Amino acid sequence: MIINHPLLGPRDAQEFTYLGDASMIHRPHWQAEDAIDQFHDYTYLRDNPAGSHRELWFHEQGDRSWLVVTRNTLTHEIEKVELASDVAKAEGRSR
Amino acid sequence: MRYSGFSVIREALRGNKGWKPVWRDPEPQSEYDIIIVGGGGHGLATAYYLAKEFGEKKIAVLEKGWLGSGNIGRNTTIVRSNYMLEGNEPFYEFSMKLWENLEQDFNYNAMMSQRGILNLCHTDGQRDAFRRRGNAMLLMGADAELLTNEQIREMCPFLNFDDARFPIKGGLLQRRAGTARHDGVAWGYARGADMRGVDLVQNCDVTGFVIENGVCKGVETSRGTINAKKVGVAVAGSSGRVMEKAGMRLPIESHVLQAFVSEGLKPTIPGVITFGAGHFYVSQSDKGGLVFGGDIDGYNTYAQRGNLPVIEDVCEGGIALMPMIGRAKLLRSWGGIMDMSMDGSPFIDKTHIEGLYLNAGWCYGGFKATPASGYCFAHLLSKDEPHKVATAYRLDRFKTGHIIDEKGVGAQPNLH
């Protein structure tokens, strides 16, 4: 698979390590009323869709940036690549 | 028809014209006591034990494709019970005992061959870890032997003992482990279930569950609605997709694991051998091909094929361990979809929906578990309580902190 890095252009997926579902960007608040339930769902439960999947890849052997890759889990086709920091900021996080 | 040496000779003399289809192809009825979703190894084993051991009647297995079309037909056929943790080892040892008597039990040739599994270690620390695992296995009733290099040289003189980076320091041997004919296992269970009146319904895609007030009353299928008192789902690889229809999110990611076969070679490899410094396991099939595999590709996927870097990595591991296979040609490679769970261990449990039961999360160790998985799932479905060797496989174990993390890597499915 070739991941089209937003800054570096097309890079072999071998340069990256895979973390998993991009929902891991949304860490629950530790002081929430139901923090234990929220952290359980955040840590352990996954949508695991067949089709379009947003996921976190780390460019370990490159510029060490985190990417949000939208990839089809049925065909391995990569539909979209964004910097994870851009995604997080767009959703109102400070970094 | 019961199979025996006599029936084989009789049919040979009659030109093999007397063999009958081994199972029926029934139309689904409108109602069953128990429906098993998924006609793979685990689903068929569940139906078989439900009918044979638990006296259940009116059982159906619903299969989207053909029987045994999932991972039971795509694995590397290894049978073993060399686990360490309390939640796991008694279960896998129970499975091993069922394997040892399986062919007599279902009167079908599964080509069960107890040729042993040898896990090699390459550092002193790894040998200590193997000794600990071996002791845990012995304590829980399995067999294990720690071998020295001299003993390993006698068994496998072809290994790369004095590699500069990964010298072999010993090995953990389980002699009762081995291999079985994967399709034969599915067919044996299917035949045994069919003989006891189970309807094996193929080309019947489950498209939804009938759930009223938190109670599962049946399933919607491509061949109409079928009512049932209890529904058991055993569709590892697609568990996420199927349970989503019941509104459930699971502690599971789907990943692809590749496997490989070389061209046929003369008999050289005595049993199953695993490389402890990388991830590579190999056995030799009765046809002579080396059957081997390694790591999963490591990203979520439902495509039954992987990518080339993993093929390269697996072959490198193989050649590091046994340089003699360097000139053997790789004949075929394929991929199967694994339910990779959050702690590397499976689930056999009720769900929060009454009447809906789940068997899932087998990671890439589902084949060896087939008999015990079927037996314990049948126990749960029939008696509504877990079998005593499967009490740890609960869906809520992450909430209660009772995880079964054999490898100790945490909630990262692609590392298990």
Interface residues (C-beta under 8 A of the other chain):
Chain A: M1 A13 Q14 T17 Y18 L19 G20 D21 H40 D41 T43 Y44 L45 R46 D47 N48 P49 A50 H53 E55 R71 T73 L74 T75 H76
Chain B: S238 G240 R241 E244 R249 L250 P251 I252 E253 S254 G298 Y299 N300 T301 Y302 A303 N307 P309 M342 F398 K399 A411 Q412 P413 N414
